[in-house]
Amino acid sequence: MARALESQLELKEVRELSFDERLAIMLDAESLERENRSTSARLRGARLRLAACLEDLKFKPGRGLDRALIVTLSSGDWLRDKRNVRVTGATGTGKTYIACALGHSACRHGFSVAYYRAPTLFDDLVLTKADGRHKRIMSSIASKKLFILDDFGLEKLTAENRRDLLEIMEARYKLNSTVIASQLPSDHWHEAIGDPTIADAILDRTVHNSYQIQLKGPSMRDENSKPKG
């Protein structure tokens, strides 16, 4: 507010406003500053792999991106409704970028976010059982308004991985939203999880209340590496 007042003193047209109008300008500046600080804190806590925004997505023909769906997701209503998102496609088609863009959008809407690559998450959870942090980490993941699980299905889950994932999805079911990004089509996730009973339970809490983004076409990495001009 002090900085906003200093700015007012430098502008003759602002000095001519009424007291109430000048006070409203300062309060708006303070509110915006606090909102920006909160968003920055949420983004730091999310630890997104990429600095990505939904506004920067490329809607190229044949890529499989539905502009109407992205507009719907950008509103944040899916997070308020506790719905999930599945992002699938071949290597390089932009799954991680979209997952991180959804995370960035969630932070801007005021939601807490946690991003993990599946291999890193499961390795970390094994280690936390040895040092006593397992319950705290699981509770932290369960409480986040958006949990992003990237690179799911690169390796078949172990029995321990399956139990941890089921516990996470059970704790989040109908309470918070999840984004899963995978090279595997979602109809192959059952096989990647392994145990049929646990797979049914996990997918029942993940797939049936979700939007799907199925990416197609060539690798975006190849496209972005082409020389300009």
C-alpha positions as CSV (number, residue, x, y, z in Angstrom):
1,M,0.0,0.0,0.0
2,A,2.9,2.3,0.7
3,R,4.3,1.7,-2.8
4,A,0.8,2.4,-4.2
5,L,0.7,5.6,-2.3
6,E,4.1,6.7,-3.7
7,S,2.9,5.9,-7.2
8,Q,-0.2,8.1,-6.6
9,L,1.9,11.0,-5.5
10,E,3.7,10.9,-8.9
11,L,0.5,11.2,-11.0
12,K,-1.4,14.5,-11.0
13,E,-4.6,12.9,-12.3
14,V,-4.6,10.4,-9.4
15,R,-4.0,13.2,-6.8
16,E,-7.2,14.8,-8.1
17,L,-9.3,11.8,-7.1
18,S,-11.4,11.7,-3.9
19,F,-10.0,10.1,-0.7
20,D,-12.3,7.1,-1.1
21,E,-11.2,6.5,-4.7
22,R,-7.5,6.8,-3.8
23,L,-8.0,4.4,-0.8
24,A,-9.7,1.9,-3.1
25,I,-6.8,2.0,-5.5
26,M,-4.4,1.3,-2.7
27,L,-6.5,-1.6,-1.3
28,D,-6.7,-3.1,-4.8
29,A,-2.9,-2.9,-5.1
30,E,-2.5,-4.6,-1.8
31,S,-5.0,-7.3,-2.6
32,L,-3.3,-8.0,-5.9
33,E,0.2,-8.1,-4.2
34,R,-1.0,-10.6,-1.7
35,E,-2.6,-12.8,-4.4
36,N,0.6,-12.8,-6.4
37,R,2.6,-13.8,-3.4
38,S,0.3,-16.6,-2.5
39,T,0.3,-17.9,-6.1
40,S,4.1,-17.8,-6.2
41,A,4.3,-19.7,-2.9
42,R,1.9,-22.4,-4.3
43,L,4.0,-22.7,-7.5
44,R,7.1,-23.2,-5.4
45,G,5.4,-25.8,-3.3
46,A,4.1,-27.7,-6.4
47,R,7.6,-28.2,-7.8
48,L,6.3,-28.5,-11.3
49,R,8.7,-30.0,-13.7
50,L,8.1,-27.4,-16.4
51,A,7.0,-23.7,-16.4
52,A,4.0,-24.3,-18.6
53,C,0.7,-22.4,-19.2
54,L,-2.5,-23.5,-20.8
55,E,-2.5,-20.2,-22.8
56,D,0.7,-21.3,-24.6
57,L,-0.6,-24.7,-25.8
58,K,-0.3,-25.3,-29.6
59,F,-3.6,-26.5,-31.1
60,K,-2.1,-28.0,-34.3
61,P,-4.2,-30.2,-36.6
62,G,-3.9,-33.9,-35.8
63,R,-2.4,-33.3,-32.3
64,G,-5.6,-34.4,-30.6
65,L,-6.0,-31.3,-28.4
66,D,-9.6,-30.2,-28.0
67,R,-9.7,-26.4,-27.6
68,A,-13.2,-26.5,-26.0
69,L,-11.9,-29.0,-23.4
70,I,-8.9,-26.9,-22.6
71,V,-11.1,-23.9,-22.1
72,T,-13.3,-25.9,-19.8
73,L,-10.3,-27.0,-17.7
74,S,-8.8,-23.5,-17.6
75,S,-11.9,-22.4,-15.6
76,G,-10.9,-24.5,-12.7
77,D,-14.4,-25.9,-12.3
78,W,-13.1,-29.5,-12.6
79,L,-11.0,-28.9,-9.5
80,R,-14.0,-27.6,-7.6
81,D,-16.0,-30.6,-8.8
82,K,-13.2,-33.0,-7.7
83,R,-12.8,-34.5,-11.1
84,N,-9.6,-36.0,-12.6
85,V,-7.7,-35.7,-15.9
86,R,-6.0,-38.4,-17.9
87,V,-3.3,-37.3,-20.3
88,T,-2.0,-40.0,-22.6
89,G,0.2,-40.2,-25.7
90,A,3.5,-41.3,-27.2
91,T,6.9,-39.9,-26.0
92,G,7.4,-36.3,-26.8
93,T,3.7,-35.4,-27.6
94,G,3.5,-33.0,-24.7
95,K,2.0,-34.9,-21.8
96,T,4.3,-33.4,-19.1
97,Y,3.8,-29.9,-20.5
98,I,0.0,-30.2,-20.3
99,A,0.1,-31.8,-16.8
100,C,2.3,-29.0,-15.6
101,A,0.1,-26.4,-17.3
102,L,-2.9,-27.8,-15.5
103,G,-0.9,-27.5,-12.3
104,H,0.1,-23.9,-13.0
105,S,-3.6,-23.1,-13.7
106,A,-4.6,-24.7,-10.4
107,C,-2.1,-22.6,-8.5
108,R,-3.5,-19.5,-10.1
109,H,-7.0,-20.5,-9.1
110,G,-5.9,-20.8,-5.5
111,F,-5.5,-24.6,-5.2
112,S,-2.6,-26.5,-3.6
113,V,-0.7,-28.8,-6.0
114,A,1.9,-31.6,-5.7
115,Y,3.8,-32.9,-8.8
116,Y,5.6,-36.2,-8.9
117,R,7.1,-38.5,-11.5
118,A,5.8,-41.9,-10.8
119,P,9.2,-43.6,-10.6
120,T,10.5,-40.9,-8.2
121,L,7.4,-41.1,-6.0
122,F,7.5,-44.8,-5.5
123,D,11.2,-44.8,-4.8
124,D,10.8,-42.0,-2.3
125,L,7.9,-43.8,-0.6
126,V,10.1,-46.9,-0.1
127,L,12.8,-44.7,1.5
128,T,10.3,-42.9,3.8
129,K,9.2,-46.1,5.3
130,A,12.7,-46.6,6.5
131,D,13.1,-43.2,8.1
132,G,9.6,-42.7,9.5
133,R,8.4,-40.1,7.1
134,H,6.0,-42.3,5.1
135,K,2.8,-41.4,7.0
136,R,3.6,-37.6,6.7
137,I,4.3,-37.8,3.0
138,M,1.2,-39.8,2.2
139,S,-0.9,-37.4,4.3
140,S,0.6,-34.4,2.4
141,I,-0.2,-35.9,-1.0
142,A,-3.7,-36.8,0.1
143,S,-4.4,-33.3,1.3
144,K,-3.3,-31.5,-1.9
145,K,-6.2,-30.1,-4.0
146,L,-4.4,-31.4,-7.1
147,F,-2.0,-34.3,-7.3
148,I,-0.1,-34.8,-10.6
149,L,1.4,-38.2,-11.3
150,D,3.6,-38.0,-14.4
151,D,5.3,-40.8,-16.3
152,F,2.9,-43.4,-14.9
153,G,3.3,-47.0,-16.3
154,L,7.0,-46.8,-17.3
155,E,7.5,-49.8,-15.1
156,K,5.1,-52.4,-13.8
157,L,4.2,-51.6,-10.2
158,T,5.5,-53.8,-7.3
159,A,3.1,-55.0,-4.6
160,E,4.4,-52.2,-2.3
161,N,3.8,-49.6,-5.1
162,R,0.3,-50.9,-5.7
163,R,-0.6,-50.6,-2.0
164,D,0.8,-47.0,-1.8
165,L,-1.0,-45.9,-4.9
166,L,-4.3,-47.4,-3.7
167,E,-4.0,-45.7,-0.4
168,I,-3.3,-42.4,-2.1
169,M,-6.3,-42.7,-4.5
170,E,-8.6,-43.9,-1.7
171,A,-7.7,-40.9,0.4
172,R,-8.3,-38.5,-2.5
173,Y,-11.5,-40.1,-3.9
174,K,-14.3,-37.6,-4.2
175,L,-12.3,-35.1,-2.1
176,N,-9.5,-33.8,-4.4
177,S,-8.5,-34.0,-8.1
178,T,-5.7,-36.0,-9.8
179,V,-3.9,-35.7,-13.1
180,I,-2.2,-38.8,-14.5
181,A,0.1,-38.6,-17.5
182,S,1.2,-41.8,-19.2
183,Q,2.6,-43.2,-22.4
184,L,0.2,-46.1,-22.0
185,P,-3.4,-45.7,-23.1
186,S,-5.6,-45.8,-20.1
187,D,-7.1,-49.2,-21.1
188,H,-3.6,-50.6,-20.5
189,W,-3.2,-49.2,-17.0
190,H,-4.8,-52.3,-15.5
191,E,-2.0,-54.4,-16.8
192,A,0.7,-51.9,-15.6
193,I,-0.7,-51.9,-12.1
194,G,-0.5,-55.7,-11.9
195,D,-2.8,-57.2,-9.3
196,P,-6.3,-57.3,-10.9
197,T,-8.2,-56.6,-7.6
198,I,-6.1,-53.7,-6.6
199,A,-6.0,-52.4,-10.2
200,D,-9.8,-52.4,-10.3
201,A,-10.0,-50.4,-7.0
202,I,-7.4,-47.8,-8.2
203,L,-8.9,-47.3,-11.6
204,D,-12.5,-47.1,-10.2
205,R,-11.3,-44.1,-8.2
206,T,-9.3,-42.6,-11.1
207,V,-10.9,-43.2,-14.5
208,H,-14.6,-43.0,-14.2
209,N,-14.8,-39.4,-13.0
210,S,-12.2,-38.0,-15.4
211,Y,-11.6,-36.0,-18.5
212,Q,-9.3,-37.5,-21.1
213,I,-6.7,-35.8,-23.3
214,Q,-5.4,-38.3,-25.9
215,L,-2.4,-36.7,-27.7
216,K,-1.4,-37.8,-31.2
217,G,1.0,-36.8,-33.9
218,P,4.8,-36.5,-34.0
219,S,7.1,-35.6,-31.1
220,M,6.9,-31.9,-30.1
221,R,10.5,-32.2,-29.1
222,D,11.4,-32.9,-32.8
223,E,9.2,-30.0,-33.9
224,N,10.7,-27.6,-31.4
225,S,14.3,-28.6,-32.4
226,K,13.8,-27.7,-36.1
227,P,15.9,-24.7,-37.2
228,K,13.9,-21.4,-37.5
229,G,13.7,-19.6,-40.9
